[in-house]
Amino acid sequence: MNIRARRRRQSGMTLVELVVALALLALLVAALATALGISARGSVLVETRAEQGEALRIAQSTLRRYLSQARPVRTLVNQRDQVVFAGVPDGLGFIAVMPPWPGGGGLYVVRIALEDAAGGGRALVLTRQPTAGEGAALDAGAERAVLVQGVAALRWSYFGVDEGARQGSWRSDWRGRNELPKLVRLELQYADPRMPAWPPLIVGLPLDAGPR
């Protein structure tokens, strides 16, 4: 009897140990699954932020490239000589000289403005079209590129010196003048607060270059 009882006790202990081991294994698997889930979410978050940062870099680089190619092409408006440049808080238009690659080079009329996006929300859109410099305008055949999506608000401002003034100042309107602004600044705010902050973009324009 003592031997049988001892065997039953040994069998019972083995069963308990098996149950405990299975419970510990289940806890370990659950912890591992949670850790893998957190790691996967963290990886997706890092990739998303990297993509957002790259999109911001490309947008600012494109804006710098076009703005730095602005040229003081002149035209007559009401018998008054002025530069083809129209800048307001929500957009601007100007003449830029583009290199021959890719696509055709030469003078282009360029507009960069905030527009309603097709899927909802608002986007910063660059539109360009070849021009001879006279009566610069855009039509339905102009090329369009979305630079920034999900824009809540933006503000363009322009730095220059008035005739007879000693110091320059920032202003929200630059139209009907006989020279380009010295600097252009863009401040932008995303609609999604999770997006990275948009650093203020300041670009210097050519002082006196290109066709007249």
Secondary structure in CASP SS format (residue, H / E / C, confidence):
PFRMAT SS
TARGET T0000
AUTHOR 0000-0000-0000
METHOD secondary structure of the structure
MODEL  1
M C 1.00
N H 1.00
I H 1.00
R H 1.00
A H 1.00
R H 1.00
R H 1.00
R H 1.00
R H 1.00
Q H 1.00
S H 1.00
G H 1.00
M H 1.00
T H 1.00
L H 1.00
V H 1.00
E H 1.00
L H 1.00
V H 1.00
V H 1.00
A H 1.00
L H 1.00
A H 1.00
L H 1.00
L H 1.00
A H 1.00
L H 1.00
L H 1.00
V H 1.00
A H 1.00
A H 1.00
L H 1.00
A H 1.00
T H 1.00
A H 1.00
L H 1.00
G H 1.00
I H 1.00
S H 1.00
A H 1.00
R H 1.00
G H 1.00
S H 1.00
V H 1.00
L H 1.00
V H 1.00
E H 1.00
T H 1.00
R H 1.00
A H 1.00
E H 1.00
Q H 1.00
G H 1.00
E H 1.00
A H 1.00
L H 1.00
R H 1.00
I H 1.00
A H 1.00
Q H 1.00
S H 1.00
T H 1.00
L H 1.00
R H 1.00
R H 1.00
Y H 1.00
L H 1.00
S C 1.00
Q C 1.00
A E 1.00
R C 1.00
P C 1.00
V C 1.00
R E 1.00
T E 1.00
L E 1.00
V E 1.00
N C 1.00
Q C 1.00
R E 1.00
D E 1.00
Q E 1.00
V E 1.00
V C 1.00
F E 1.00
A E 1.00
G E 1.00
V E 1.00
P C 1.00
D C 1.00
G E 1.00
L E 1.00
G E 1.00
F E 1.00
I E 1.00
A E 1.00
V E 1.00
M E 1.00
P C 1.00
P C 1.00
W C 1.00
P C 1.00
G C 1.00
G C 1.00
G C 1.00
G E 1.00
L E 1.00
Y E 1.00
V E 1.00
V E 1.00
R E 1.00
I E 1.00
A E 1.00
L E 1.00
E E 1.00
D E 1.00
A C 1.00
A C 1.00
G C 1.00
G C 1.00
G C 1.00
R E 1.00
A E 1.00
L E 1.00
V E 1.00
L E 1.00
T E 1.00
R E 1.00
Q E 1.00
P E 1.00
T C 1.00
A C 1.00
G C 1.00
E C 1.00
G C 1.00
A C 1.00
A C 1.00
L C 1.00
D C 1.00
A C 1.00
G C 1.00
A C 1.00
E E 1.00
R E 1.00
A E 1.00
V E 1.00
L E 1.00
V E 1.00
Q E 1.00
G C 1.00
V E 1.00
A E 1.00
A E 1.00
L E 1.00
R E 1.00
W E 1.00
S E 1.00
Y E 1.00
F E 1.00
G E 1.00
V C 1.00
D C 1.00
E C 1.00
G C 1.00
A C 1.00
R C 1.00
Q C 1.00
G C 1.00
S E 1.00
W E 1.00
R E 1.00
S C 1.00
D C 1.00
W E 1.00
R C 1.00
G C 1.00
R C 1.00
N C 1.00
E C 1.00
L C 1.00
P C 1.00
K C 1.00
L E 1.00
V E 1.00
R E 1.00
L E 1.00
E E 1.00
L E 1.00
Q E 1.00
Y E 1.00
A C 1.00
D C 1.00
P C 1.00
R C 1.00
M C 1.00
P C 1.00
A C 1.00
W C 1.00
P C 1.00
P C 1.00
L E 1.00
I E 1.00
V E 1.00
G E 1.00
L C 1.00
P C 1.00
L C 1.00
D C 1.00
A C 1.00
G C 1.00
P C 1.00
R C 1.00
END
